[in-house]
Amino acid sequence: MTATTAPITLAGPPRSVARRGARWIAGNLPWVYVGLVILYLVVPIAVIALFSFNDPVSKSNLVWHGFTLKYWLNPLGVPGLGDALATSLRIAFASTAVATVLGTLIALALVRYDFRGKGLANLLIFLPMATPEIVLGASLLTLFVQVGQPRSELTILIAHIMFNISYVVVTVRARLAGFDRNLEEAAMDLGANPWTTFWRVTFPLILPGIVAAALLAFSLSIDDFVITNFTAGPTVTFPMFIWGAARVGVPVQVNVIGTIIFVAAVGLVAISTLAQRRRSA
């Protein structure tokens, strides 16, 4: 008789690990999606921050050559960069302040009151958001030429206020949509006049929405290139400086300033969120 040997099957650990991994992914699929989206959003920013410490051997900052802090110690060392950044910051702060005030008042009017032309006002608010930037920029250029207004920092400011108002209105309206009017009525029943009620009750409750709208307006203003390019004339802003420098090589200082702006924006959002949570506790 010849002895027969049964085939030996080995349950390898890799297959078991892979099966457990697949089960874990299937059970946590929403979190996997969220993680991938966050990774997709964060990776470009992380690259910018990483290459702000790069020490390139030429004007091109595309290949990692070595770690250095010299560009962080002198972030405005490129001629013209400091002036362009200062111009962008002036325009961003001014347009944010004006657009936030006007947009908040418009949002209050659209939510609280019924008036003739309210539907048209809603349509006009959304037009700058729906119109392509290149069309909006060309239209503003035509307007300024027709009225004889030379293109300068003032025309950039007017353009930025115009498109920032729409985003402020939408953001503040979202905050007002869930506002409890009974709180205002209770304050007025206790003897507060409309002005006191607004500043002591309404304004603190809608302040997170106003802060969010202001941060969004500031980011849109300091980041804008297309509309600014049509309305700038001889004025050079930070995005326009980057566009001009990109033809020969973006300096490392641009990465440094971009990282600083990003960290400052995230820090303001974190501070605002913590303050709101502390106020609600």
C-alpha positions, 0 to 999 in steps of 0.5 A: 500500500502506498501512503497518501499525504493530505495537502497541507494548507497554511492560514497565513497571517497576512490574509488574516490581517488583510481581512481584519483591516477590510472589516475595520474599514467597512465598519468605519467607512465614514471616518475613512472618507473624512480622513482622506478628505482632510489629508487631501486638503492638508497635504498641499499646505504641509508642503508649503510649510515644509518647503519654507525651511528648504535651502534651494541652490537656485531660484527654483524651490521645487526640490528639497536640498536641506533644512535652514531657518534663514528665510524665517529670520528674514521673510521680507528679504526679497525686493518688493515683497514687503510692499506687496504684502503691506498693500494686500494687508491694507486692502484686506483689512479695510475691505473686511471691515467695510464688508462685514459691517454692510453685510451684517446690516443687509443680513439683518434687514433680509431676515428680520423685515419684509420690504418691497424689492426683497426678492431682487435684493436677494438675487443681487446678493448672490450675483457676485458669487455666481458670476465667474471672476474673470467676467466680474473683473472685466466688468469692473474694469469697464466700469472704472474706465467709463467713469474715468476712475484710474486703477489704483489701490482704491479700485481694488478696495472697491472691488473687494468690498463688492464681492466680500459683501455677498459672502458676509451676508450669506454667512451671517444669514445662516447664523440668524436663521436659528436665532430665537427672537424670544430672547429679544422680546424677553429683554424688551419686556424687562425694560431694554430699548431696541438699541440696548437689546441689540448690543446686549442680546442680539449682537453677542449671539450672532457674533460667531457668525460675524467673526466667521464672515469676517475671516472668510472675507479677509481670506478671500481678499488677501487671496484674490488674483483675477479680479485684482489683476483687472482693477490694480493698474500699477499696484502690486498685491501679494498674489500678483507678486507671486504670479510675477515671480513664478516666471523665474522661480518663487522665492522661499520667503513666499512659502514663509509668509503663506505659512504665517498667514495660514497659522494666524488664520487657524489660530484666530478660528481656534480662539473664536471657537474656544471663546464661544464654547467657554461662553456657552458653558 
